[in-house]
Amino acid sequence: MAKRLVVVGGGAGGPSAAARAKRDAADLEVTILEAGEHVSFAA
C-alpha cells in the first residue's frame, strides 16, 4: 500500500512541503487541499 500525504493550504508553504516530500519518497501520493481558486508554487 502506498503512503499518502494530505497538505492543507495552497499558499507558499503547502506546495513546497509537498514537493520536498515527493523528492524524499517518489512513490508518495500527495493531495493538496486549497479553498481558494489558485495554488501557489515557485521552483
N, C-alpha and C positions, 0 to 999 in steps of 0.2 A: 504494500500500500504506500502510495506517495505521500510525502509530508505536504501540508498546506499552511500557508500564511495568509492571514487577512489583515490588510493595512487599512485603518480608518483615517481618512483625510487625504486629500489630493493636493495639499499645499506643497511647499518645497521639501519638507521632511519626509512625507509619506512615500513618494516615488523614489527618492534617494535611498531610503531604507529598503524598499522592495528590490531595487537594482543591486544593492550590496548583498542582500540575502540570496539573490539568484546567482551572483558571482561566487558565493561561498558554497551553494548547493544547486547545481544546474537542474536537477530533477524536481526542485521545489515548485509547487503550484501556488502562484501568487494572485490574489484578488485585491484590488484597490477599491474601496468604497468612498465615494465623494458625493455629497448632497448637491453641490453646485453643477454648473454646466461644463466647467473646464477642469482639467487636471494639469498641474504644473510640473515640468521637469526640464532640466538642462544638463547636458553631459559635459 
